[in-house]
Amino acid sequence: MDLTAMEFRELITMRENIRHKVDLLEVCWSCQKVSECRQWLVNGSVPVWLCDECVEEVAYRMTDETGIPLSLTASGK
Ligand SMILES: [Zn+2]
C-alpha cells in the first residue's frame, strides 16, 4: 500500500489523537465506568478520578455524609 505524504501525516495525527484519548481513560471512582475522567483533589489533598457526570453528585453526597464541607478542585494534570 502506497501512502501519499498527506495520508501518512493523517495517520500519524490519528495515532496521536488515539494515544491522547487513551491517556484520559480512567475508571471513575464513583460510577466505576471507564471513561474520560479528570483527576480531582478532595479538599486540596486527596486525588480521586471522576467522570464529568459524577463530579457534582460526589461532592454533594460526600458533604452530606460527612457533614464537612467538601471541595473538589481540578488537579493540574
Ligand atoms: Zn462517573
N, CA, C, O and the ligand as a Tripos MOL2 file, in Angstrom:
@<TRIPOS>MOLECULE
protein
  309   307    78     0     0
PROTEIN
NO_CHARGES

@<TRIPOS>ATOM
      1 N           0.8430   -1.1930    0.0000 N.3       1 MET1
      2 CA          0.0000    0.0000    0.0000 C.3       1 MET1
      3 C           0.8800    1.2460    0.0000 C.2       1 MET1
      4 O           1.7080    1.4490    0.8880 O.2       1 MET1
      5 N           0.6750    2.0690   -1.0210 N.am      2 ASP2
      6 CA          1.4330    3.3150   -1.0980 C.3       2 ASP2
      7 C           0.6470    4.4520   -0.4730 C.2       2 ASP2
      8 O          -0.5020    4.7040   -0.8370 O.2       2 ASP2
      9 N           1.2570    5.1150    0.4420 N.am      3 LEU3
     10 CA          0.6120    6.2590    1.0730 C.3       3 LEU3
     11 C           1.2400    7.5350    0.5580 C.2       3 LEU3
     12 O           2.4580    7.6360    0.4060 O.2       3 LEU3
     13 N           0.3880    8.5010    0.2950 N.am      4 THR4
     14 CA          0.9330    9.8120   -0.0370 C.3       4 THR4
     15 C           1.4400   10.4410    1.2640 C.2       4 THR4
     16 O           1.1070    9.9840    2.3580 O.2       4 THR4
     17 N           2.2400   11.4790    1.1310 N.am      5 ALA5
     18 CA          2.7930   12.1360    2.3190 C.3       5 ALA5
     19 C           1.6760   12.6550    3.2130 C.2       5 ALA5
     20 O           1.7780   12.6300    4.4390 O.2       5 ALA5
     21 N           0.5960   13.1290    2.5670 N.am      6 MET6
     22 CA         -0.5160   13.6660    3.3400 C.3       6 MET6
     23 C          -1.2390   12.5700    4.1180 C.2       6 MET6
     24 O          -1.5810   12.7390    5.2880 O.2       6 MET6
     25 N          -1.4580   11.4630    3.4520 N.am      7 GLU7
     26 CA         -2.1190   10.3510    4.1430 C.3       7 GLU7
     27 C          -1.2720    9.8590    5.3140 C.2       7 GLU7
     28 O          -1.7890    9.4950    6.3700 O.2       7 GLU7
     29 N           0.0110    9.8580    5.1010 N.am      8 PHE8
     30 CA          0.9160    9.4180    6.1480 C.3       8 PHE8
     31 C           0.8200   10.3420    7.3650 C.2       8 PHE8
     32 O           0.7730    9.8910    8.5090 O.2       8 PHE8
     33 N           0.7930   11.6580    7.0830 N.am      9 ARG9
     34 CA          0.6700   12.6160    8.1890 C.3       9 ARG9
     35 C          -0.6550   12.4560    8.9130 C.2       9 ARG9
     36 O          -0.7210   12.5660   10.1370 O.2       9 ARG9
     37 N          -1.7130   12.1940    8.1490 N.am     10 GLU10
     38 CA         -3.0250   11.9990    8.7750 C.3      10 GLU10
     39 C          -3.0180   10.7890    9.7000 C.2      10 GLU10
     40 O          -3.6070   10.8080   10.7810 O.2      10 GLU10
     41 N          -2.3470    9.7510    9.2570 N.am     11 LEU11
     42 CA         -2.2600    8.5530   10.0890 C.3      11 LEU11
     43 C          -1.5300    8.8410   11.3960 C.2      11 LEU11
     44 O          -1.9320    8.3790   12.4640 O.2      11 LEU11
     45 N          -0.4590    9.6080   11.2920 N.am     12 ILE12
     46 CA          0.3060    9.9430   12.4970 C.3      12 ILE12
     47 C          -0.5500   10.7780   13.4510 C.2      12 ILE12
     48 O          -0.5620   10.5440   14.6590 O.2      12 ILE12
     49 N          -1.2610   11.7480   12.8910 N.am     13 THR13
     50 CA         -2.1390   12.5870   13.7090 C.3      13 THR13
     51 C          -3.2040   11.7440   14.3900 C.2      13 THR13
     52 O          -3.4920   11.9160   15.5740 O.2      13 THR13
     53 N          -3.7850   10.8260   13.6170 N.am     14 MET14
     54 CA         -4.8200    9.9570   14.1600 C.3      14 MET14
     55 C          -4.2750    9.1210   15.3190 C.2      14 MET14
     56 O          -4.9260    8.9430   16.3480 O.2      14 MET14
     57 N          -3.0730    8.6250   15.1150 N.am     15 ARG15
     58 CA         -2.4630    7.7850   16.1400 C.3      15 ARG15
     59 C          -2.2090    8.5970   17.4210 C.2      15 ARG15
     60 O          -2.4160    8.1080   18.5310 O.2      15 ARG15
     61 N          -1.7630    9.8310   17.2420 N.am     16 GLU16
     62 CA         -1.5170   10.7010   18.4000 C.3      16 GLU16
     63 C          -2.8200   11.0000   19.1400 C.2      16 GLU16
     64 O          -2.8620   11.0160   20.3700 O.2      16 GLU16
     65 N          -3.8800   11.2370   18.3670 N.am     17 ASN17
     66 CA         -5.1820   11.5190   18.9850 C.3      17 ASN17
     67 C          -5.6660   10.3400   19.8120 C.2      17 ASN17
     68 O          -6.1760   10.5030   20.9200 O.2      17 ASN17
     69 N          -5.4960    9.1510   19.2520 N.am     18 ILE18
     70 CA         -5.9350    7.9540   19.9660 C.3      18 ILE18
     71 C          -5.1260    7.7880   21.2540 C.2      18 ILE18
     72 O          -5.6680    7.4730   22.3130 O.2      18 ILE18
     73 N          -3.8400    8.0040   21.1340 N.am     19 ARG19
     74 CA         -2.9850    7.8700   22.3180 C.3      19 ARG19
     75 C          -3.4150    8.8580   23.4000 C.2      19 ARG19
     76 O          -3.4460    8.5260   24.5850 O.2      19 ARG19
     77 N          -3.7450   10.0730   22.9750 N.am     20 HIS20
     78 CA         -4.1620   11.1010   23.9230 C.3      20 HIS20
     79 C          -5.4650   10.7090   24.6170 C.2      20 HIS20
     80 O          -5.6170   10.8930   25.8250 O.2      20 HIS20
     81 N          -6.4060   10.1640   23.8340 N.am     21 LYS21
     82 CA         -7.6870    9.7270   24.3940 C.3      21 LYS21
     83 C          -7.4850    8.6020   25.3960 C.2      21 LYS21
     84 O          -8.0860    8.5930   26.4700 O.2      21 LYS21
     85 N          -6.6370    7.6610   25.0330 N.am     22 VAL22
     86 CA         -6.4020    6.5200   25.9160 C.3      22 VAL22
     87 C          -5.7830    6.9900   27.2300 C.2      22 VAL22
     88 O          -6.0850    6.4450   28.2920 O.2      22 VAL22
     89 N          -4.9290    7.9900   27.1600 N.am     23 ASP23
     90 CA         -4.3330    8.5460   28.3730 C.3      23 ASP23
     91 C          -5.3880    9.0990   29.3200 C.2      23 ASP23
     92 O          -5.2140    9.0850   30.5390 O.2      23 ASP23
     93 N          -6.4830    9.5840   28.7480 N.am     24 LEU24
     94 CA         -7.5210   10.2070   29.5610 C.3      24 LEU24
     95 C          -8.4590    9.1820   30.1840 C.2      24 LEU24
     96 O          -9.2130    9.4990   31.1040 O.2      24 LEU24
     97 N          -8.4090    7.9420   29.6760 N.am     25 LEU25
     98 CA         -9.3500    6.9400   30.1680 C.3      25 LEU25
     99 C          -8.9410    6.4410   31.5510 C.2      25 LEU25
    100 O          -7.8040    6.0250   31.7770 O.2      25 LEU25
    101 N          -9.8770    6.4950   32.4370 N.am     26 GLU26
    102 CA         -9.6670    6.0140   33.7910 C.3      26 GLU26
    103 C         -10.9760    5.4060   34.2670 C.2      26 GLU26
    104 O         -12.0410    5.6830   33.7160 O.2      26 GLU26
    105 N         -10.8820    4.5680   35.3050 N.am     27 VAL27
    106 CA        -12.1100    4.0790   35.9120 C.3      27 VAL27
    107 C         -12.5990    5.1460   36.8900 C.2      27 VAL27
    108 O         -11.8910    5.5410   37.8150 O.2      27 VAL27
    109 N         -13.8120    5.5920   36.6600 N.am     28 CYS28
    110 CA        -14.3860    6.5900   37.5510 C.3      28 CYS28
    111 C         -14.5870    5.9760   38.9380 C.2      28 CYS28
    112 O         -15.1050    4.8670   39.0620 O.2      28 CYS28
    113 N         -14.1810    6.6920   39.9580 N.am     29 TRP29
    114 CA        -14.2530    6.1540   41.3200 C.3      29 TRP29
    115 C         -15.6730    6.1110   41.8480 C.2      29 TRP29
    116 O         -15.9400    5.4860   42.8740 O.2      29 TRP29
    117 N         -16.5730    6.7640   41.1630 N.am     30 SER30
    118 CA        -17.9450    6.7870   41.6300 C.3      30 SER30
    119 C         -18.8130    5.7830   40.8810 C.2      30 SER30
    120 O         -19.4250    4.9160   41.5030 O.2      30 SER30
    121 N         -18.8770    5.8860   39.5520 N.am     31 CYS31
    122 CA        -19.7700    5.0050   38.7940 C.3      31 CYS31
    123 C         -19.0370    3.7640   38.2740 C.2      31 CYS31
    124 O         -19.6670    2.8770   37.6980 O.2      31 CYS31
    125 N         -17.7210    3.6910   38.4690 N.am     32 GLN32
    126 CA        -16.9260    2.5230   38.0850 C.3      32 GLN32
    127 C         -16.9010    2.2620   36.5900 C.2      32 GLN32
    128 O         -16.5560    1.1680   36.1440 O.2      32 GLN32
    129 N         -17.2670    3.2650   35.8320 N.am     33 LYS33
    130 CA        -17.2060    3.1050   34.3820 C.3      33 LYS33
    131 C         -15.8960    3.6730   33.8690 C.2      33 LYS33
    132 O         -15.3540    4.6350   34.4130 O.2      33 LYS33
    133 N         -15.4090    3.0600   32.8200 N.am     34 VAL34
    134 CA        -14.2040    3.5900   32.2030 C.3      34 VAL34
    135 C         -14.6110    4.7010   31.2520 C.2      34 VAL34
    136 O         -15.3220    4.4710   30.2730 O.2      34 VAL34
    137 N         -14.1630    5.8740   31.5450 N.am     35 SER35
    138 CA        -14.4880    6.9930   30.6720 C.3      35 SER35
    139 C         -13.4150    8.0570   30.8060 C.2      35 SER35
    140 O         -12.4250    7.8850   31.5170 O.2      35 SER35
    141 N         -13.6330    9.1520   30.1090 N.am     36 GLU36
    142 CA        -12.6650   10.2410   30.2050 C.3      36 GLU36
    143 C         -12.8260   10.9240   31.5520 C.2      36 GLU36
    144 O         -13.7060   11.7650   31.7370 O.2      36 GLU36
    145 N         -11.9860   10.5600   32.4640 N.am     37 CYS37
    146 CA        -12.0800   11.1270   33.8030 C.3      37 CYS37
    147 C         -11.0380   12.2190   33.9790 C.2      37 CYS37
    148 O         -10.0400   12.2900   33.2610 O.2      37 CYS37
    149 N         -11.3060   13.0480   34.9400 N.am     38 ARG38
    150 CA        -10.3170   14.0310   35.3250 C.3      38 ARG38
    151 C          -9.9250   13.7810   36.7680 C.2      38 ARG38
    152 O         -10.7030   13.2630   37.5680 O.2      38 ARG38
    153 N          -8.7130   14.1590   37.0710 N.am     39 GLN39
    154 CA         -8.2760   13.9990   38.4480 C.3      39 GLN39
    155 C          -8.7070   15.2170   39.2530 C.2      39 GLN39
    156 O          -8.4640   16.3630   38.8750 O.2      39 GLN39
    157 N          -9.3470   14.9310   40.3600 N.am     40 TRP40
    158 CA         -9.8190   15.9920   41.2500 C.3      40 TRP40
    159 C          -9.1540   15.8280   42.5980 C.2      40 TRP40
    160 O          -8.8120   14.7190   43.0070 O.2      40 TRP40
    161 N          -8.9760   16.9300   43.2750 N.am     41 LEU41
    162 CA         -8.4150   16.8780   44.6150 C.3      41 LEU41
    163 C          -9.5030   17.1840   45.6250 C.2      41 LEU41
    164 O         -10.1390   18.2380   45.5790 O.2      41 LEU41
    165 N          -9.7080   16.2330   46.5490 N.am     42 VAL42
    166 CA        -10.6940   16.4390   47.5920 C.3      42 VAL42
    167 C         -10.0550   17.3010   48.6780 C.2      42 VAL42
    168 O          -9.0370   16.9310   49.2640 O.2      42 VAL42
    169 N         -10.6560   18.4300   48.9280 N.am     43 ASN43
    170 CA        -10.1200   19.4020   49.8920 C.3      43 ASN43
    171 C          -8.6320   19.6760   49.6760 C.2      43 ASN43
    172 O          -7.8660   19.8620   50.6220 O.2      43 ASN43
    173 N          -8.2610   19.6930   48.4210 N.am     44 GLY44
    174 CA         -6.9050   20.0720   48.0650 C.3      44 GLY44
    175 C          -5.8260   19.0460   48.3800 C.2      44 GLY44
    176 O          -4.6370   19.3430   48.2610 O.2      44 GLY44
    177 N          -6.2370   17.8140   48.7900 N.am     45 SER45
    178 CA         -5.1830   16.8750   49.1590 C.3      45 SER45
    179 C          -5.3500   15.4670   48.5900 C.2      45 SER45
    180 O          -4.3830   14.8800   48.1030 O.2      45 SER45
    181 N          -6.5610   14.9240   48.6450 N.am     46 VAL46
    182 CA         -6.7520   13.5350   48.2300 C.3      46 VAL46
    183 C          -7.1470   13.4620   46.7540 C.2      46 VAL46
    184 O          -8.2010   13.9740   46.3780 O.2      46 VAL46
    185 N          -6.3190   12.8350   45.9110 N.am     47 PRO47
    186 CA         -6.6690   12.7570   44.4920 C.3      47 PRO47
    187 C          -7.6820   11.6580   44.1990 C.2      47 PRO47
    188 O          -7.5210   10.5260   44.6540 O.2      47 PRO47
    189 N          -8.7140   11.9830   43.4520 N.am     48 VAL48
    190 CA         -9.6890   10.9920   43.0040 C.3      48 VAL48
    191 C          -9.9370   11.2040   41.5080 C.2      48 VAL48
    192 O          -9.7950   12.3080   40.9830 O.2      48 VAL48
    193 N         -10.3130   10.1080   40.8420 N.am     49 TRP49
    194 CA        -10.6610   10.1940   39.4270 C.3      49 TRP49
    195 C         -12.1620   10.1560   39.2770 C.2      49 TRP49
    196 O         -12.8130    9.2210   39.7430 O.2      49 TRP49
    197 N         -12.7170   11.1600   38.6350 N.am     50 LEU50
    198 CA        -14.1640   11.1970   38.4400 C.3      50 LEU50
    199 C         -14.4920   11.6510   37.0330 C.2      50 LEU50
    200 O         -13.8340   12.5220   36.4650 O.2      50 LEU50
    201 N         -15.5500   11.0230   36.4760 N.am     51 CYS51
    202 CA        -16.0030   11.4980   35.1810 C.3      51 CYS51
    203 C         -16.8570   12.7510   35.3940 C.2      51 CYS51
    204 O         -17.2900   13.0400   36.5100 O.2      51 CYS51
    205 N         -17.0830   13.4690   34.3320 N.am     52 ASP52
    206 CA        -17.8090   14.7340   34.4440 C.3      52 ASP52
    207 C         -19.1940   14.5650   35.0580 C.2      52 ASP52
    208 O         -19.6900   15.4380   35.7700 O.2      52 ASP52
    209 N         -19.8090   13.4090   34.7600 N.am     53 GLU53
    210 CA        -21.1700   13.1990   35.2430 C.3      53 GLU53
    211 C         -21.2340   13.0270   36.7550 C.2      53 GLU53
    212 O         -22.2610   13.3150   37.3680 O.2      53 GLU53
    213 N         -20.1560   12.5630   37.3570 N.am     54 CYS54
    214 CA        -20.1820   12.2360   38.7850 C.3      54 CYS54
    215 C         -19.6650   13.3420   39.6860 C.2      54 CYS54
    216 O         -19.9410   13.3500   40.8850 O.2      54 CYS54
    217 N         -18.9300   14.2580   39.1240 N.am     55 VAL55
    218 CA        -18.2410   15.2440   39.9580 C.3      55 VAL55
    219 C         -19.1800   15.9600   40.9190 C.2      55 VAL55
    220 O         -18.9330   16.0060   42.1240 O.2      55 VAL55
    221 N         -20.2590   16.5170   40.3780 N.am     56 GLU56
    222 CA        -21.1580   17.2830   41.2350 C.3      56 GLU56
    223 C         -21.8660   16.4080   42.2540 C.2      56 GLU56
    224 O         -22.0350   16.7810   43.4150 O.2      56 GLU56
    225 N         -22.2810   15.2210   41.7850 N.am     57 GLU57
    226 CA        -23.0090   14.3200   42.6590 C.3      57 GLU57
    227 C         -22.1340   13.8890   43.8340 C.2      57 GLU57
    228 O         -22.5850   13.8580   44.9790 O.2      57 GLU57
    229 N         -20.8740   13.5560   43.5340 N.am     58 VAL58
    230 CA        -19.9660   13.0910   44.5750 C.3      58 VAL58
    231 C         -19.7050   14.1840   45.6050 C.2      58 VAL58
    232 O         -19.7000   13.9270   46.8090 O.2      58 VAL58
    233 N         -19.4910   15.3870   45.1280 N.am     59 ALA59
    234 CA        -19.2300   16.4960   46.0470 C.3      59 ALA59
    235 C         -20.4100   16.6810   46.9900 C.2      59 ALA59
    236 O         -20.2440   16.8920   48.1910 O.2      59 ALA59
    237 N         -21.6080   16.5970   46.4140 N.am     60 TYR60
    238 CA        -22.8170   16.7760   47.2120 C.3      60 TYR60
    239 C         -22.9660   15.6380   48.2240 C.2      60 TYR60
    240 O         -23.2330   15.8700   49.4030 O.2      60 TYR60
    241 N         -22.7860   14.3910   47.7350 N.am     61 ARG61
    242 CA        -23.0050   13.2220   48.5870 C.3      61 ARG61
    243 C         -22.0030   13.1560   49.7320 C.2      61 ARG61
    244 O         -22.3660   12.8490   50.8670 O.2      61 ARG61
    245 N         -20.7450   13.4460   49.4270 N.am     62 MET62
    246 CA        -19.7290   13.3650   50.4650 C.3      62 MET62
    247 C         -19.9370   14.4370   51.5220 C.2      62 MET62
    248 O         -19.7180   14.2030   52.7110 O.2      62 MET62
    249 N         -20.3530   15.5930   51.0870 N.am     63 THR63
    250 CA        -20.6420   16.6620   52.0380 C.3      63 THR63
    251 C         -21.8060   16.2440   52.9310 C.2      63 THR63
    252 O         -21.7960   16.4760   54.1400 O.2      63 THR63
    253 N         -22.8040   15.6260   52.3160 N.am     64 ASP64
    254 CA        -23.9910   15.1710   53.0250 C.3      64 ASP64
    255 C         -23.6390   14.0980   54.0560 C.2      64 ASP64
    256 O         -24.1390   14.1220   55.1800 O.2      64 ASP64
    257 N         -22.7750   13.1600   53.6670 N.am     65 GLU65
    258 CA        -22.4480   12.0290   54.5350 C.3      65 GLU65
    259 C         -21.5270   12.4270   55.6790 C.2      65 GLU65
    260 O         -21.6810   11.9450   56.8010 O.2      65 GLU65
    261 N         -20.5900   13.2850   55.4040 N.am     66 THR66
    262 CA        -19.5980   13.6140   56.4220 C.3      66 THR66
    263 C         -19.9600   14.8550   57.2210 C.2      66 THR66
    264 O         -19.4390   15.0780   58.3140 O.2      66 THR66
    265 N         -20.8620   15.6640   56.6600 N.am     67 GLY67
    266 CA        -21.2110   16.9040   57.3290 C.3      67 GLY67
    267 C         -20.1120   17.9420   57.2340 C.2      67 GLY67
    268 O         -20.2260   19.0480   57.7630 O.2      67 GLY67
    269 N         -19.0530   17.5660   56.5540 N.am     68 ILE68
    270 CA        -17.9460   18.5110   56.3810 C.3      68 ILE68
    271 C         -18.0070   19.0910   54.9790 C.2      68 ILE68
    272 O         -18.0810   18.3450   54.0020 O.2      68 ILE68
    273 N         -17.9770   20.3830   54.8710 N.am     69 PRO69
    274 CA        -17.9720   20.9590   53.5260 C.3      69 PRO69
    275 C         -16.7690   20.4620   52.7440 C.2      69 PRO69
    276 O         -15.6310   20.5050   53.2130 O.2      69 PRO69
    277 N         -17.0480   20.0000   51.5640 N.am     70 LEU70
    278 CA        -16.0030   19.3580   50.8070 C.3      70 LEU70
    279 C         -15.8050   20.0980   49.4950 C.2      70 LEU70
    280 O         -16.7670   20.4620   48.8190 O.2      70 LEU70
    281 N         -14.5900   20.3070   49.1590 N.am     71 SER71
    282 CA        -14.3400   20.9770   47.8820 C.3      71 SER71
    283 C         -13.5950   20.0540   46.9340 C.2      71 SER71
    284 O         -12.6630   19.3500   47.3230 O.2      71 SER71
    285 N         -14.0220   20.0740   45.7020 N.am     72 LEU72
    286 CA        -13.3230   19.3210   44.6730 C.3      72 LEU72
    287 C         -12.6900   20.3280   43.7270 C.2      72 LEU72
    288 O         -13.3660   21.1740   43.1440 O.2      72 LEU72
    289 N         -11.3970   20.2160   43.5940 N.am     73 THR73
    290 CA        -10.7320   21.1160   42.6510 C.3      73 THR73
    291 C         -10.0220   20.2940   41.5970 C.2      73 THR73
    292 O          -9.4380   19.2520   41.8950 O.2      73 THR73
    293 N         -10.0730   20.7590   40.3880 N.am     74 ALA74
    294 CA         -9.4060   20.0560   39.2930 C.3      74 ALA74
    295 C          -7.9080   20.0600   39.5380 C.2      74 ALA74
    296 O          -7.2960   21.0990   39.7850 O.2      74 ALA74
    297 N          -7.3370   18.8610   39.4620 N.am     75 SER75
    298 CA         -5.8940   18.7770   39.6330 C.3      75 SER75
    299 C          -5.1980   19.2550   38.3650 C.2      75 SER75
    300 O          -5.7990   19.3020   37.2920 O.2      75 SER75
    301 N          -3.9750   19.5940   38.4990 N.am     76 GLY76
    302 CA         -3.2440   20.1740   37.3650 C.3      76 GLY76
    303 C          -3.0270   19.2570   36.2010 C.2      76 GLY76
    304 O          -2.6960   19.7200   35.1090 O.2      76 GLY76
    305 N          -3.2040   17.9510   36.3930 N.am     77 LYS77
    306 CA         -2.8600   17.0000   35.3350 C.3      77 LYS77
    307 C          -3.7090   17.1760   34.0880 C.2      77 LYS77
    308 O          -3.5320   16.4460   33.1130 O.2      77 LYS77
    309 ZN        -18.5580    8.5250   36.9650 Zn       78 ZN78
@<TRIPOS>BOND
     1     1     2 1
     2     2     3 1
     3     3     4 2
     4     3     5 am
     5     5     6 1
     6     6     7 1
     7     7     8 2
     8     7     9 am
     9     9    10 1
    10    10    11 1
    11    11    12 2
    12    11    13 am
    13    13    14 1
    14    14    15 1
    15    15    16 2
    16    15    17 am
    17    17    18 1
    18    18    19 1
    19    19    20 2
    20    19    21 am
    21    21    22 1
    22    22    23 1
    23    23    24 2
    24    23    25 am
    25    25    26 1
    26    26    27 1
    27    27    28 2
    28    27    29 am
    29    29    30 1
    30    30    31 1
    31    31    32 2
    32    31    33 am
    33    33    34 1
    34    34    35 1
    35    35    36 2
    36    35    37 am
    37    37    38 1
    38    38    39 1
    39    39    40 2
    40    39    41 am
    41    41    42 1
    42    42    43 1
    43    43    44 2
    44    43    45 am
    45    45    46 1
    46    46    47 1
    47    47    48 2
    48    47    49 am
    49    49    50 1
    50    50    51 1
    51    51    52 2
    52    51    53 am
    53    53    54 1
    54    54    55 1
    55    55    56 2
    56    55    57 am
    57    57    58 1
    58    58    59 1
    59    59    60 2
    60    59    61 am
    61    61    62 1
    62    62    63 1
    63    63    64 2
    64    63    65 am
    65    65    66 1
    66    66    67 1
    67    67    68 2
    68    67    69 am
    69    69    70 1
    70    70    71 1
    71    71    72 2
    72    71    73 am
    73    73    74 1
    74    74    75 1
    75    75    76 2
    76    75    77 am
    77    77    78 1
    78    78    79 1
    79    79    80 2
    80    79    81 am
    81    81    82 1
    82    82    83 1
    83    83    84 2
    84    83    85 am
    85    85    86 1
    86    86    87 1
    87    87    88 2
    88    87    89 am
    89    89    90 1
    90    90    91 1
    91    91    92 2
    92    91    93 am
    93    93    94 1
    94    94    95 1
    95    95    96 2
    96    95    97 am
    97    97    98 1
    98    98    99 1
    99    99   100 2
   100    99   101 am
   101   101   102 1
   102   102   103 1
   103   103   104 2
   104   103   105 am
   105   105   106 1
   106   106   107 1
   107   107   108 2
   108   107   109 am
   109   109   110 1
   110   110   111 1
   111   111   112 2
   112   111   113 am
   113   113   114 1
   114   114   115 1
   115   115   116 2
   116   115   117 am
   117   117   118 1
   118   118   119 1
   119   119   120 2
   120   119   121 am
   121   121   122 1
   122   122   123 1
   123   123   124 2
   124   123   125 am
   125   125   126 1
   126   126   127 1
   127   127   128 2
   128   127   129 am
   129   129   130 1
   130   130   131 1
   131   131   132 2
   132   131   133 am
   133   133   134 1
   134   134   135 1
   135   135   136 2
   136   135   137 am
   137   137   138 1
   138   138   139 1
   139   139   140 2
   140   139   141 am
   141   141   142 1
   142   142   143 1
   143   143   144 2
   144   143   145 am
   145   145   146 1
   146   146   147 1
   147   147   148 2
   148   147   149 am
   149   149   150 1
   150   150   151 1
   151   151   152 2
   152   151   153 am
   153   153   154 1
   154   154   155 1
   155   155   156 2
   156   155   157 am
   157   157   158 1
   158   158   159 1
   159   159   160 2
   160   159   161 am
   161   161   162 1
   162   162   163 1
   163   163   164 2
   164   163   165 am
   165   165   166 1
   166   166   167 1
   167   167   168 2
   168   167   169 am
   169   169   170 1
   170   170   171 1
   171   171   172 2
   172   171   173 am
   173   173   174 1
   174   174   175 1
   175   175   176 2
   176   175   177 am
   177   177   178 1
   178   178   179 1
   179   179   180 2
   180   179   181 am
   181   181   182 1
   182   182   183 1
   183   183   184 2
   184   183   185 am
   185   185   186 1
   186   186   187 1
   187   187   188 2
   188   187   189 am
   189   189   190 1
   190   190   191 1
   191   191   192 2
   192   191   193 am
   193   193   194 1
   194   194   195 1
   195   195   196 2
   196   195   197 am
   197   197   198 1
   198   198   199 1
   199   199   200 2
   200   199   201 am
   201   201   202 1
   202   202   203 1
   203   203   204 2
   204   203   205 am
   205   205   206 1
   206   206   207 1
   207   207   208 2
   208   207   209 am
   209   209   210 1
   210   210   211 1
   211   211   212 2
   212   211   213 am
   213   213   214 1
   214   214   215 1
   215   215   216 2
   216   215   217 am
   217   217   218 1
   218   218   219 1
   219   219   220 2
   220   219   221 am
   221   221   222 1
   222   222   223 1
   223   223   224 2
   224   223   225 am
   225   225   226 1
   226   226   227 1
   227   227   228 2
   228   227   229 am
   229   229   230 1
   230   230   231 1
   231   231   232 2
   232   231   233 am
   233   233   234 1
   234   234   235 1
   235   235   236 2
   236   235   237 am
   237   237   238 1
   238   238   239 1
   239   239   240 2
   240   239   241 am
   241   241   242 1
   242   242   243 1
   243   243   244 2
   244   243   245 am
   245   245   246 1
   246   246   247 1
   247   247   248 2
   248   247   249 am
   249   249   250 1
   250   250   251 1
   251   251   252 2
   252   251   253 am
   253   253   254 1
   254   254   255 1
   255   255   256 2
   256   255   257 am
   257   257   258 1
   258   258   259 1
   259   259   260 2
   260   259   261 am
   261   261   262 1
   262   262   263 1
   263   263   264 2
   264   263   265 am
   265   265   266 1
   266   266   267 1
   267   267   268 2
   268   267   269 am
   269   269   270 1
   270   270   271 1
   271   271   272 2
   272   271   273 am
   273   273   274 1
   274   274   275 1
   275   275   276 2
   276   275   277 am
   277   277   278 1
   278   278   279 1
   279   279   280 2
   280   279   281 am
   281   281   282 1
   282   282   283 1
   283   283   284 2
   284   283   285 am
   285   285   286 1
   286   286   287 1
   287   287   288 2
   288   287   289 am
   289   289   290 1
   290   290   291 1
   291   291   292 2
   292   291   293 am
   293   293   294 1
   294   294   295 1
   295   295   296 2
   296   295   297 am
   297   297   298 1
   298   298   299 1
   299   299   300 2
   300   299   301 am
   301   301   302 1
   302   302   303 1
   303   303   304 2
   304   303   305 am
   305   305   306 1
   306   306   307 1
   307   307   308 2
@<TRIPOS>SUBSTRUCTURE
     1 MET1         2 RESIDUE 1 A MET
     2 ASP2         6 RESIDUE 1 A ASP
     3 LEU3        10 RESIDUE 1 A LEU
     4 THR4        14 RESIDUE 1 A THR
     5 ALA5        18 RESIDUE 1 A ALA
     6 MET6        22 RESIDUE 1 A MET
     7 GLU7        26 RESIDUE 1 A GLU
     8 PHE8        30 RESIDUE 1 A PHE
     9 ARG9        34 RESIDUE 1 A ARG
    10 GLU10       38 RESIDUE 1 A GLU
    11 LEU11       42 RESIDUE 1 A LEU
    12 ILE12       46 RESIDUE 1 A ILE
    13 THR13       50 RESIDUE 1 A THR
    14 MET14       54 RESIDUE 1 A MET
    15 ARG15       58 RESIDUE 1 A ARG
    16 GLU16       62 RESIDUE 1 A GLU
    17 ASN17       66 RESIDUE 1 A ASN
    18 ILE18       70 RESIDUE 1 A ILE
    19 ARG19       74 RESIDUE 1 A ARG
    20 HIS20       78 RESIDUE 1 A HIS
    21 LYS21       82 RESIDUE 1 A LYS
    22 VAL22       86 RESIDUE 1 A VAL
    23 ASP23       90 RESIDUE 1 A ASP
    24 LEU24       94 RESIDUE 1 A LEU
    25 LEU25       98 RESIDUE 1 A LEU
    26 GLU26      102 RESIDUE 1 A GLU
    27 VAL27      106 RESIDUE 1 A VAL
    28 CYS28      110 RESIDUE 1 A CYS
    29 TRP29      114 RESIDUE 1 A TRP
    30 SER30      118 RESIDUE 1 A SER
    31 CYS31      122 RESIDUE 1 A CYS
    32 GLN32      126 RESIDUE 1 A GLN
    33 LYS33      130 RESIDUE 1 A LYS
    34 VAL34      134 RESIDUE 1 A VAL
    35 SER35      138 RESIDUE 1 A SER
    36 GLU36      142 RESIDUE 1 A GLU
    37 CYS37      146 RESIDUE 1 A CYS
    38 ARG38      150 RESIDUE 1 A ARG
    39 GLN39      154 RESIDUE 1 A GLN
    40 TRP40      158 RESIDUE 1 A TRP
    41 LEU41      162 RESIDUE 1 A LEU
    42 VAL42      166 RESIDUE 1 A VAL
    43 ASN43      170 RESIDUE 1 A ASN
    44 GLY44      174 RESIDUE 1 A GLY
    45 SER45      178 RESIDUE 1 A SER
    46 VAL46      182 RESIDUE 1 A VAL
    47 PRO47      186 RESIDUE 1 A PRO
    48 VAL48      190 RESIDUE 1 A VAL
    49 TRP49      194 RESIDUE 1 A TRP
    50 LEU50      198 RESIDUE 1 A LEU
    51 CYS51      202 RESIDUE 1 A CYS
    52 ASP52      206 RESIDUE 1 A ASP
    53 GLU53      210 RESIDUE 1 A GLU
    54 CYS54      214 RESIDUE 1 A CYS
    55 VAL55      218 RESIDUE 1 A VAL
    56 GLU56      222 RESIDUE 1 A GLU
    57 GLU57      226 RESIDUE 1 A GLU
    58 VAL58      230 RESIDUE 1 A VAL
    59 ALA59      234 RESIDUE 1 A ALA
    60 TYR60      238 RESIDUE 1 A TYR
    61 ARG61      242 RESIDUE 1 A ARG
    62 MET62      246 RESIDUE 1 A MET
    63 THR63      250 RESIDUE 1 A THR
    64 ASP64      254 RESIDUE 1 A ASP
    65 GLU65      258 RESIDUE 1 A GLU
    66 THR66      262 RESIDUE 1 A THR
    67 GLY67      266 RESIDUE 1 A GLY
    68 ILE68      270 RESIDUE 1 A ILE
    69 PRO69      274 RESIDUE 1 A PRO
    70 LEU70      278 RESIDUE 1 A LEU
    71 SER71      282 RESIDUE 1 A SER
    72 LEU72      286 RESIDUE 1 A LEU
    73 THR73      290 RESIDUE 1 A THR
    74 ALA74      294 RESIDUE 1 A ALA
    75 SER75      298 RESIDUE 1 A SER
    76 GLY76      302 RESIDUE 1 A GLY
    77 LYS77      306 RESIDUE 1 A LYS
    78 ZN78       309 GROUP 0 **** ****
